């Protein structure tokens, strides 16, 4: 049975890595959307919106990701039963939802911080030029704030990639799960876990490179002379 | 029954009340793992920070690579690595200790950056002034730089302490009976995951909000001009 060598592990691990890449991709996209929604929501003049954003940020930053994941996967169906709705989420949906909600809450604080860090004079100038609130936000504040968000966003994207390993615990066949399956089958843990940890490291390096490209892209929005 | 305590699954409220002391057992393990992991990270992080600042690249570059590697790979995989691979080399540690080491190793990389940033944030003028006053390099570091770096370092360390507590549930995969593991066991046996898992979320929220307040207070209490070490 134990006839497999390390080259035989690669196709199996690659299958898992592809799932990890997809999970990272989607949860980073949704997480970014949530970051902007909640980050700007926290700065909104609408009290209900502000309160909702703060509650979301505090709950998802204040509890453990694994607790959130298990709650969505194991506890939410029971809430559904109580109110007569089917809330039984497939693992992939629960996984992406938990990862996006979690990273979005951290990202929201980044967005809020960067928008608040835009110089007051910029807002005053926008007012003097009779810009509407929407114009001020989208044409003055965000283009200056987004480049400043990129370094923390890079860290969050890496954190998100690392966090995807946890979805293996709700039976999603990502890289961590494939490693566990191979280990059960071959008992060759040193080789398998060395390969897997190197694959994660490689993915993190590629992700950092991609985030640098993105940072360079949005860096052009910085006002000239800075 | 868990830890010798029975639960009463008549309805959700009686269940919640009866499992509370059981969850506190789990919470206690979580706190222990947090503190031990933090302690390892504080010490190991200092070692990494010193080696990263080594005058020879032969030392500083490999250390930087190791630190980057530890920061960029998942805690879960590092934990599995320690738990399944170390025994192959004859090192068998209890699950709790393995878990605390994994937490300590992962966060040592983060803390080494905290130390570095804290020391680098001390204005260059302070170094120059110390040199002008003819202070020896060691004396400059211990009497001038470190006292001013500490107020910047300590609050950031506090934030990582909170982060570690939120990563402790990962240790449940190697059978550590921390808070989340206790809650899922109760869920497995009573078929009611909603009550125990929601209580765990609530306990975490209380814990982290209190800790965040503590860190804020600490930040305000620390004199920004520095703490004399004598």
HADDOCK unambig.tbl for C-alpha pairs under 7 A between the chains (distance, minus, plus):
assign (segid A and resid 59 and name CA) (segid B and resid 205 and name CA) 6.66 0.50 0.50
assign (segid A and resid 62 and name CA) (segid B and resid 204 and name CA) 6.62 0.50 0.50
assign (segid A and resid 62 and name CA) (segid B and resid 205 and name CA) 5.00 0.50 0.50
assign (segid A and resid 62 and name CA) (segid B and resid 208 and name CA) 5.53 0.50 0.50
assign (segid A and resid 62 and name CA) (segid B and resid 209 and name CA) 6.83 0.50 0.50
assign (segid A and resid 63 and name CA) (segid B and resid 166 and name CA) 6.52 0.50 0.50
assign (segid A and resid 63 and name CA) (segid B and resid 201 and name CA) 5.90 0.50 0.50
assign (segid A and resid 63 and name CA) (segid B and resid 204 and name CA) 5.23 0.50 0.50
assign (segid A and resid 63 and name CA) (segid B and resid 205 and name CA) 5.53 0.50 0.50
assign (segid A and resid 64 and name CA) (segid B and resid 166 and name CA) 4.52 0.50 0.50
assign (segid A and resid 64 and name CA) (segid B and resid 167 and name CA) 6.60 0.50 0.50
assign (segid A and resid 66 and name CA) (segid B and resid 169 and name CA) 6.51 0.50 0.50
assign (segid A and resid 67 and name CA) (segid B and resid 180 and name CA) 6.77 0.50 0.50
assign (segid A and resid 67 and name CA) (segid B and resid 201 and name CA) 6.56 0.50 0.50
assign (segid A and resid 71 and name CA) (segid B and resid 197 and name CA) 6.00 0.50 0.50
assign (segid A and resid 74 and name CA) (segid B and resid 193 and name CA) 6.07 0.50 0.50
assign (segid A and resid 75 and name CA) (segid B and resid 193 and name CA) 5.09 0.50 0.50
assign (segid A and resid 75 and name CA) (segid B and resid 194 and name CA) 4.25 0.50 0.50
assign (segid A and resid 75 and name CA) (segid B and resid 197 and name CA) 6.92 0.50 0.50
assign (segid A and resid 78 and name CA) (segid B and resid 194 and name CA) 6.36 0.50 0.50
assign (segid A and resid 158 and name CA) (segid B and resid 72 and name CA) 6.63 0.50 0.50
assign (segid A and resid 162 and name CA) (segid B and resid 73 and name CA) 6.02 0.50 0.50
assign (segid A and resid 162 and name CA) (segid B and resid 74 and name CA) 4.38 0.50 0.50
assign (segid A and resid 163 and name CA) (segid B and resid 74 and name CA) 6.66 0.50 0.50
assign (segid A and resid 165 and name CA) (segid B and resid 74 and name CA) 6.67 0.50 0.50
assign (segid A and resid 165 and name CA) (segid B and resid 76 and name CA) 6.70 0.50 0.50
assign (segid A and resid 189 and name CA) (segid B and resid 84 and name CA) 6.23 0.50 0.50
assign (segid A and resid 189 and name CA) (segid B and resid 85 and name CA) 5.83 0.50 0.50
assign (segid A and resid 190 and name CA) (segid B and resid 85 and name CA) 5.21 0.50 0.50
assign (segid A and resid 193 and name CA) (segid B and resid 81 and name CA) 5.94 0.50 0.50
assign (segid A and resid 197 and name CA) (segid B and resid 73 and name CA) 6.40 0.50 0.50
assign (segid A and resid 197 and name CA) (segid B and resid 77 and name CA) 6.58 0.50 0.50
assign (segid A and resid 200 and name CA) (segid B and resid 73 and name CA) 5.76 0.50 0.50
assign (segid A and resid 201 and name CA) (segid B and resid 69 and name CA) 6.46 0.50 0.50
assign (segid A and resid 201 and name CA) (segid B and resid 72 and name CA) 5.87 0.50 0.50
assign (segid A and resid 201 and name CA) (segid B and resid 73 and name CA) 5.64 0.50 0.50
assign (segid A and resid 204 and name CA) (segid B and resid 72 and name CA) 6.03 0.50 0.50
